[in-house]
């Protein structure tokens, strides 16, 4: 798959994810959020929890899950801390979710897909 096509597929997956999460009662705070540590795909709020969502467009859930390496998890956690500070939400609980789009009819949403000691669950 060409780089351009993969980028387009990823953007579509992010929009599908945001619509899916809104249907589940999440308030979208932003998407494609840039920080000095990298980009956060989607940030949302639900039940007093800041939810940082990594979106993967893959043919299988396992392929999406394996694409979020420990290094990527650390990068996302650092970026999330920057965003929490920006939004004055450093005291709020934070959770890291994974949404894989394309592995089935509906996106697969894994709540608490990983945990970061520096940030919490």
Backbone as JSON, one array per atom type, in Angstrom:
{
  "sequence": "XXXXXXXXXXXXXXXXXXXXXXXXXXXXXXXXXXXXXXXXXXXXXXXXXXXXXXXXXXXXXXXXXXXXXXXXXXXXXXXXXXXXXXXXXXXXXXXXXXXXXXXXXXXXXXXXXXXXXXXXX",
  "N": [[0.85, -1.18, 0.0], [0.55, 2.21, -0.84], [2.21, 5.04, 0.62], [0.68, 7.37, 0.68], [-1.91, 6.34, 0.37], [-2.11, 4.77, 2.65], [-1.99, 6.76, 4.58], [-4.39, 8.12, 4.06], [-6.21, 6.09, 4.65], [-5.72, 5.86, 7.39], [-6.61, 8.37, 8.3], [-9.35, 8.23, 7.71], [-10.0, 6.13, 9.42], [-9.61, 7.38, 11.88], [-11.7, 9.28, 11.9], [-13.91, 7.56, 11.79], [-13.54, 6.3, 14.23], [-13.91, 8.48, 16.02], [-16.63, 9.1, 15.58], [-17.77, 6.67, 16.38], [-17.0, 6.59, 19.11], [-18.35, 8.88, 20.05], [-20.97, 8.01, 19.77], [-20.98, 6.23, 21.82], [-21.04, 7.85, 23.99], [-18.81, 9.43, 24.55], [-17.02, 12.51, 24.83], [-15.44, 14.25, 22.4], [-12.31, 15.68, 22.57], [-10.31, 16.41, 20.91], [-8.44, 15.71, 17.88], [-5.65, 14.23, 16.15], [-3.62, 15.54, 17.58], [-0.91, 17.53, 18.11], [2.19, 17.39, 19.81], [5.33, 18.16, 21.47], [6.35, 15.63, 21.82], [5.18, 13.97, 20.02], [2.3, 12.82, 18.19], [-1.11, 12.64, 19.24], [-3.71, 10.51, 18.5], [-6.57, 10.59, 19.07], [-8.26, 12.4, 21.57], [-10.37, 12.14, 24.32], [-13.21, 12.57, 26.53], [-14.81, 11.11, 29.24], [-16.98, 10.38, 31.84], [-15.44, 11.74, 33.79], [-12.86, 11.02, 33.16], [-9.87, 11.38, 31.36], [-9.4, 10.26, 28.23], [-7.12, 8.77, 26.19], [-6.71, 7.92, 22.94], [-5.42, 5.56, 20.79], [-5.43, 4.98, 17.4], [-5.76, 2.45, 15.03], [-5.67, 1.32, 11.73], [-6.26, -1.63, 10.58], [-6.26, -5.0, 9.25], [-6.7, -7.06, 11.01], [-7.43, -7.47, 14.49], [-5.29, -8.22, 16.15], [-3.07, -7.45, 14.62], [-3.31, -4.69, 14.76], [-3.06, -4.29, 17.54], [-0.45, -5.23, 18.01], [0.97, -3.32, 16.69], [1.24, -1.18, 18.36], [3.77, -0.53, 19.99], [5.87, -0.95, 22.96], [7.6, 1.29, 23.01], [6.15, 3.13, 21.48], [3.94, 3.37, 23.15], [5.08, 4.66, 25.38], [5.81, 7.1, 24.19], [3.3, 8.1, 23.48], [2.18, 8.36, 26.02], [3.82, 10.37, 27.12], [3.16, 12.48, 25.39], [0.46, 12.69, 26.03], [0.59, 13.64, 28.66], [1.51, 16.25, 28.2], [-0.71, 17.28, 26.83], [-2.67, 17.06, 28.83], [-1.7, 18.92, 30.65], [-1.91, 21.23, 29.09], [-4.65, 21.48, 28.93], [-5.34, 21.82, 31.51], [-5.85, 19.53, 33.04], [-4.35, 17.88, 34.62], [-4.8, 16.68, 37.07], [-6.77, 14.88, 36.59], [-7.98, 11.49, 36.19], [-6.39, 9.27, 33.86], [-6.68, 7.35, 30.92], [-5.59, 4.85, 28.63], [-6.58, 3.92, 25.52], [-7.23, 1.62, 22.81], [-8.27, 1.6, 19.49], [-9.2, -0.41, 16.89], [-9.74, -0.27, 13.55], [-11.36, -1.75, 10.84], [-10.97, -4.44, 11.2], [-13.27, -5.77, 11.66], [-16.85, -5.52, 11.28], [-17.73, -3.41, 12.96], [-15.73, -0.92, 14.68], [-13.14, -2.1, 16.88], [-12.94, -1.62, 20.24], [-10.7, -1.31, 22.71], [-10.66, -0.83, 25.95], [-8.47, 0.7, 28.27], [-6.08, -0.34, 27.13], [-3.38, -0.36, 27.53], [-1.14, 0.37, 30.24], [0.38, 3.01, 32.02], [2.95, 3.66, 34.17], [3.9, 6.19, 34.94], [1.79, 7.83, 34.41], [-0.59, 6.58, 35.15], [-3.64, 4.61, 35.33]],
  "CA": [[0.0, 0.0, 0.0], [1.34, 3.42, -0.92], [2.22, 5.89, 1.82], [-0.48, 8.27, 0.58], [-3.13, 5.56, 0.6], [-2.11, 4.38, 4.07], [-2.31, 7.99, 5.33], [-5.82, 8.35, 3.86], [-6.9, 5.04, 5.42], [-5.59, 6.22, 8.8], [-7.49, 9.52, 8.57], [-10.73, 7.71, 7.72], [-10.13, 5.33, 10.65], [-9.74, 8.32, 13.0], [-13.07, 9.83, 11.86], [-14.81, 6.46, 12.17], [-13.35, 6.14, 15.68], [-14.55, 9.58, 16.74], [-18.08, 8.91, 15.51], [-18.05, 5.5, 17.2], [-16.88, 6.98, 20.51], [-19.44, 9.8, 20.37], [-22.17, 7.18, 19.93], [-20.84, 5.56, 23.12], [-21.13, 8.84, 25.05], [-17.56, 10.15, 24.77], [-16.91, 13.87, 24.28], [-14.15, 14.34, 21.72], [-11.59, 16.91, 22.9], [-9.48, 16.75, 19.76], [-7.8, 14.59, 17.17], [-4.39, 14.58, 15.52], [-3.1, 16.58, 18.47], [0.55, 17.52, 18.08], [2.96, 17.82, 20.99], [6.76, 17.96, 21.21], [6.69, 14.2, 21.9], [4.49, 13.25, 18.96], [0.88, 13.11, 17.97], [-2.16, 11.8, 19.85], [-4.74, 10.34, 17.48], [-7.85, 11.12, 19.56], [-8.39, 12.6, 23.02], [-11.81, 12.21, 24.63], [-13.55, 12.72, 27.95], [-16.02, 10.4, 29.63], [-17.06, 10.0, 33.24], [-14.37, 12.31, 34.57], [-11.59, 10.41, 32.79], [-9.26, 11.77, 30.11], [-9.13, 9.02, 27.49], [-6.21, 8.95, 25.07], [-7.04, 6.8, 22.06], [-4.57, 5.26, 19.65], [-6.27, 4.4, 16.35], [-5.04, 1.67, 14.04], [-6.45, 0.77, 10.62], [-5.63, -2.93, 10.28], [-7.2, -6.06, 8.84], [-7.0, -7.89, 12.18], [-7.22, -6.78, 15.78], [-3.93, -8.52, 16.62], [-2.12, -6.61, 13.87], [-3.42, -3.35, 15.34], [-2.52, -4.32, 18.9], [1.01, -5.4, 17.95], [1.56, -2.1, 16.12], [1.46, -0.21, 19.44], [4.92, -1.07, 20.71], [6.15, -0.26, 24.23], [8.18, 2.61, 22.71], [5.02, 3.98, 21.07], [3.13, 3.61, 24.35], [5.77, 5.69, 26.17], [5.71, 8.35, 23.45], [1.9, 8.55, 23.6], [1.99, 8.77, 27.41], [4.46, 11.69, 27.29], [2.33, 13.44, 24.66], [-0.78, 12.84, 26.81], [0.9, 14.51, 29.8], [1.56, 17.61, 27.66], [-2.09, 17.69, 26.56], [-3.36, 17.24, 30.12], [-1.25, 20.21, 31.16], [-2.49, 22.27, 28.23], [-6.09, 21.58, 29.22], [-5.48, 21.91, 32.98], [-6.47, 18.28, 33.48], [-3.3, 17.02, 35.17], [-5.32, 15.94, 38.22], [-7.81, 13.93, 36.16], [-7.51, 10.16, 35.81], [-6.13, 9.13, 32.43], [-6.72, 5.96, 30.44], [-5.1, 4.67, 27.27], [-7.41, 2.97, 24.79], [-6.88, 1.28, 21.44], [-9.39, 1.28, 18.61], [-8.75, -0.98, 15.62], [-10.78, -0.13, 12.53], [-11.13, -2.56, 9.65], [-10.82, -5.85, 11.53], [-14.62, -6.33, 11.67], [-17.85, -4.56, 10.84], [-17.6, -2.24, 13.84], [-14.39, -0.79, 15.27], [-12.95, -2.81, 18.15], [-12.48, -0.66, 21.23], [-10.09, -1.95, 23.88], [-10.47, 0.15, 27.03], [-7.31, 0.37, 29.1], [-5.27, -1.26, 26.33], [-2.1, -0.45, 28.23], [-1.06, 1.16, 31.47], [1.67, 3.7, 32.12], [3.22, 3.95, 35.58], [4.07, 7.63, 35.16], [0.52, 8.53, 34.24], [-1.68, 5.88, 35.86], [-4.47, 3.75, 34.47]],
  "C": [[0.9, 1.24, 0.0], [1.22, 4.22, 0.37], [0.99, 6.81, 1.83], [-1.79, 7.54, 0.88], [-3.25, 5.14, 2.07], [-2.49, 5.58, 4.94], [-3.81, 8.27, 5.24], [-6.63, 7.33, 4.67], [-6.87, 5.36, 6.91], [-6.5, 7.38, 9.18], [-8.95, 9.09, 8.64], [-10.97, 6.93, 9.01], [-10.3, 6.25, 11.87], [-11.15, 8.92, 13.05], [-14.09, 8.78, 12.27], [-14.75, 6.27, 13.68], [-14.06, 7.24, 16.46], [-16.07, 9.45, 16.72], [-18.52, 7.75, 16.41], [-18.03, 5.85, 18.69], [-18.0, 7.94, 20.92], [-20.75, 9.04, 20.57], [-22.16, 6.45, 21.27], [-20.81, 6.56, 24.28], [-19.84, 9.58, 25.37], [-17.66, 11.55, 24.16], [-15.52, 13.98, 23.68], [-13.52, 15.7, 22.04], [-10.71, 17.36, 21.74], [-8.95, 15.51, 19.08], [-6.59, 15.13, 16.42], [-3.72, 15.72, 16.28], [-1.58, 16.48, 18.55], [1.14, 18.06, 19.37], [4.44, 17.67, 20.63], [7.16, 16.48, 21.21], [6.04, 13.37, 20.8], [3.02, 13.58, 18.97], [-0.01, 12.12, 18.73], [-3.29, 11.73, 18.83], [-6.06, 10.99, 17.9], [-7.76, 11.27, 21.08], [-9.87, 12.8, 23.28], [-11.98, 12.3, 26.14], [-14.82, 11.93, 28.21], [-15.94, 10.04, 31.11], [-15.93, 10.53, 34.09], [-13.0, 11.75, 34.27], [-11.14, 10.97, 31.43], [-8.83, 10.49, 29.4], [-8.29, 9.36, 26.26], [-6.34, 7.71, 24.19], [-6.04, 6.71, 20.91], [-5.44, 4.52, 18.63], [-5.38, 3.67, 15.36], [-6.01, 1.14, 12.99], [-5.72, -0.5, 10.19], [-6.69, -3.95, 9.93], [-7.56, -6.99, 9.98], [-6.73, -7.1, 13.44], [-5.78, -7.0, 16.26], [-2.89, -7.66, 15.91], [-2.14, -5.18, 14.42], [-2.79, -3.28, 16.72], [-1.0, -4.42, 18.9], [1.71, -4.16, 17.39], [1.84, -1.05, 17.18], [2.53, -0.78, 20.36], [5.1, -0.36, 22.06], [6.75, 1.13, 24.03], [7.07, 3.59, 22.32], [4.15, 4.33, 22.28], [3.76, 4.71, 25.22], [5.66, 7.05, 25.51], [4.31, 8.94, 23.6], [1.64, 9.04, 25.02], [2.62, 10.14, 27.66], [3.64, 12.77, 26.6], [1.04, 13.73, 25.43], [-0.57, 13.76, 28.01], [0.93, 15.98, 29.36], [0.13, 18.12, 27.44], [-2.85, 17.94, 27.86], [-2.97, 18.57, 30.75], [-1.85, 21.37, 30.4], [-3.94, 22.54, 28.61], [-6.38, 21.69, 30.72], [-6.22, 20.69, 33.54], [-5.44, 17.34, 34.1], [-3.76, 16.21, 36.37], [-6.34, 14.88, 37.85], [-7.21, 12.55, 35.91], [-7.35, 10.09, 34.3], [-6.1, 7.65, 32.06], [-6.25, 5.93, 28.99], [-5.88, 3.55, 26.59], [-6.84, 2.74, 23.4], [-8.16, 1.02, 20.68], [-8.8, 0.79, 17.29], [-9.94, -0.95, 14.67], [-10.4, -1.0, 11.33], [-11.0, -4.04, 9.92], [-12.18, -6.56, 11.59], [-15.58, -5.24, 11.24], [-17.78, -3.27, 11.65], [-16.17, -2.13, 14.34], [-14.32, -1.59, 16.58], [-12.27, -1.87, 19.12], [-11.98, -1.42, 22.45], [-9.81, -0.87, 24.92], [-9.29, -0.27, 27.88], [-6.38, -0.61, 28.4], [-3.86, -1.4, 26.88], [-2.12, 0.52, 29.39], [0.31, 1.8, 31.51], [1.86, 4.12, 33.56], [3.33, 5.43, 35.87], [2.74, 8.37, 35.15], [-0.59, 7.88, 35.06], [-2.52, 5.1, 34.88], [-5.43, 4.58, 33.68]]
}
